[in-house]
């Protein structure tokens, strides 16, 4: 008797499964197809990205080689091609193009490009800061202290990664513009910072000695901000 009941239970289960399949089978197949297609598409997209990234990297390295060889026109063509590439290559290409203009003697165009990049909110903050520093390096010989400070004084905080470079530029700009006390203030801030790179420390120590020798300002009067 138990065998009969078991067979009836099996028949009922099979009938339920058949009805469920008749009702939802097409949806199950559709979902399975979507999963397969989606997985394949995602893998294809990853492969495409990897291929594009490798190609952009090769183009960038080729352009840099041309730049270092002084072939700025040829390099510029490759940097322009990278404008539509993925990842960070468009921004890097713009930075290199601006650098090439500076190296080629067109400081005005280079300064304009670096200033524009430093204000470009689409760039990563670190790249904006690098652009601001590059602009300040170009402008330090021709613009007043306030113009340099507008670009990079925000980078001089005690925990800012670029503080040493920014403080050195501000010290140099202040000295060039005849403000010895402000120059010594930034020099002292660098000397008091244990994380100031050795090469910068050596340069500002020499500059500080020169300024104090010219002005007679004692070392203790250059106090950190």
N, C-alpha and C positions, 0 to 999 in steps of 0.2 A: 504493500500500500504506500509506503514511504517513497518508493521509486516513482509511483504515479504522481504524487504531489511534487516531487523534485522536477519531473519532466514538465508539469504544468507551470511551475515557477520559472523554469528556463524559457518556456514558450512565451510567458508573459514578459519576461525581461527582453527577449529578442524582439517582441512586438513593440515594446517601449522604445528600444534603441532604433528600430526601423522608423518609427514615427518621428523620433527626434532627428534622425538623419534626413528624413524627407523634409522636415521643417527647417533645419538649420545647416544641412550639409553644404549647401552652396556658399553660405557665409563662412563656414570653416575653411573651405577650399580657397575662397577669396582672401581671407586673412593669411592663410599659409602662403599664397602667391605674393601678397604684399610684403610679407616678412622676407621672403627669398629675394624679391626684386629690390626691396629697401636695403637689405644687407649688401647685395651686389652693387647697388648704386653708391652706397656709402664707401665701400671699398674702392670703387672706381674713382670717387671724388678724392679720397685720400691719395690714391696713386697719382691723379692729375695734379694735386697740390704739390706732392713731392717732386714730380717731374718739373713743374713750373718753378719751384723753388731752386732746384738744382740748376736749371737753365739760367735763372736770374742771377744766381751766385756766380756762375761761369762768366756771364756778361759783365757783372760788376768787377770781377777780378781783372778781366781783360781791359776794362775801361781804366781801372786804377793803374795798371801797367803802362797804358798809353799816357796817362797824366804824369806819371813819374818820369816818363821819357820826354816830357815837354810837348807831346802831341795833343794839345788841348782841344783842337777842333775835332779830331777823330774821337777822342774820349767823350766829348760833349754829345756826339751823335748816339753813342751807346748809353750814356746817362739818360738821354731823352727817351730812348726805348724802354728804359726801366721805369718810366713814369706810370705805366699801366700794369706793372708786375705786382705780385702779391707780397705780403709780409712787409718788412721794414725797408726793402730795397728802394722804393721811391724816395723816401726821406733821406736815406744815405746817399742816393744819387744826387739829390738837390744840394746836400752838404758838400759833396765832392766838387760839384760844378762851381759852387761859390768859392771853394778853396782854390780851384784852378784859376778863377778870375783874379783872385788875390795874387797868386803866384805869377800870373801873366802880367801883372802890373796894373790891372784895372781895379784899384781899391774901391772906387766909388760904387761900381756895380756889385762887387763882392760884399761891401758893407750893406747895401740895400737888400741883397738876398738874405744875408745872415739876420738882419733885423726882421725881415718878413718871416723867416723861419722861427725866430724866437717868439713871435706873436701868434704863430699858427697853432690854434687849439686842437687841431687834428693830430698833431705830433705828440709823442710821449713827452712828459715833463722833462725827463733827463735830456732828450734831444733839444728841446727848447732852451734849456739851460746851457748846453754846449754851444748852441747857435749864438746865444747872448754873449758868452765868453769870447767866441771867435769875432763877433762884431766889435767887442770892446778892445780886443787885441789890435784890430785894424784901425779903430778910431782913436786910440790912445795918443797917437802922435799928432793928431790934427784937430781934435775936439776938446772943449773945456771939461773940467772935472765933473761938473754937474751932469753932462751928457753921458759920461762913463758910469757915474753912480746910478743914473736912472736905469741903465741896462743891468747892472750886476750887484748893486748893493744888497738886493734881496737874497743874494747867494752867500752872504758873509756870516750867517748865523753859526753859532757854536757847534751845531750838529750837521751843518750842510756839507755834502760831499765835495762841493766845489769851492769851499770857503778859502782855501789857501791860494788858489789861482785868482779868485776874485779880490782878495785882500791885497795881493801883490800888485795887481793891475791898478787898484785904487791908490795904493801908495805911490806907484810910478806916476800916475796921472796927477796926483796932488803935487808931487815934486816938480813935474814938468810945468805945472801951472803956478808955481811959485808959492805953494801953501806947504811950507815945511812942517808945521805943527800937525796938520792932518796926515801928511805922509808918515811922520814918526808914530802917530797913533796907530795906523794900520801896520807899520813895521813891528811895533811892540806887541800888537795882537798876534802877529805871526810868530814872534820870538817866544811868546808865552804859551803858545799852543804846542803841546807835546807831539801832536800828530802832523805838524807842518813837515812836508817832505824835505829831505836834506838839501836838495839842490835849490829849492826856493829859500830855505833858511839861509844858505850861504849867500845868495844874491841879495836878499833884503838886509842881511847883516852888513854887507859891503855898502849898500845904498844908505843904510842908516848911519854908518860911519862917515860917509861922504857928506851927508846932510848936516850932521852934527859938527863936522869940521868946518863947513861953510858958514853955518849960522851961529855956532857957539852954544846951541841948545844942549843942556846936559842930558845924559841918557835917561835919567829918572823923570824928565818932563814928558817923554813920549809914553803916554799911558794908554792901555787897551780900552776899546769901547765896550 
